[in-house]
């Protein structure tokens, strides 16, 4: 059965099952001039423009293409194609400050880290706006990563006690593998409107290790790390599957470099950190675009 959305007072409402949505039409909640959307439509349309929805019978036709346009900033952004567009990030400075403070203080006790990480990730993901994917959320459970995390901690203690250089190098590789597993888990638990998006990260563990080692080596050049970071991000995006849109990073190494320098300088004064963090995140989001993969569109 189709699920429907409608716009009311500039805000997106739904999803509603077909039967419930038709009740809303009958009750006059959804009027002829109300903007509506359902799976398969290219964009938001007035209810009166959907054959069979207002003053008719039978199910309205499904129009192949696209996903729902975003209700950005609490208001309707307009219809039209949802074939692509840039991401954006929006969060309050106070909200960021107290959440980050709680994360840092709580992490000092070690044990709560998995739960704090999931809590913080849920908030960050909800602040990301993706064209065609309303109400983004993170559905990961902290208990999934508890064995990885505490196994990692125990291993770090053992290697630190032994003090072997070879084991320390091996531990660095293990740490990268841990981050690779975490990345796969995080991407797999992205949802929209409470429903799993179905994404997966298919980048190989060897490829991920290689990029991280290259990044570590590039630090010797002082500035080369920025170009490596840009290339690694492109590689990461190319290996995200489960979407009919391609995720592309348009940012350059130079863009990362000068922003990184400015961010480091401003952050040294402590107080500007929330504003700097939001500025950096917004730039990375704005440089992340969704483009049609082949002739299709929609994430």
Buried (B, 14 or more C-beta within 10 A) or exposed (E): EBBBBBBEEEEBBBBBEBEEBBEBBEEEEBEEEBBBBBBBBBBBBBBBEBEEBBEEEEEBEEEEBBBBBBBBEEEBBEBEBBBBBBBBBBBEEEEBEEBBEEBEEBBEEEEBBBBBBBBBBBBBBBBBBBBBBBBBBBBBEBEEBBEBBBEBEEBBEEBEEEEEEEBEEEBBEBBBBBEBBBBBBBBBBBBBBEEEBEBEBEBEEEBBBBBBEBBEEBEEEEBBBBBBBBBBBBBBBBBBEBBBBBBBBEBEBEBBBEBBEEBEEBBEEEEBBBEBBBBBBBBBBBBBBBEBBEEEBBB
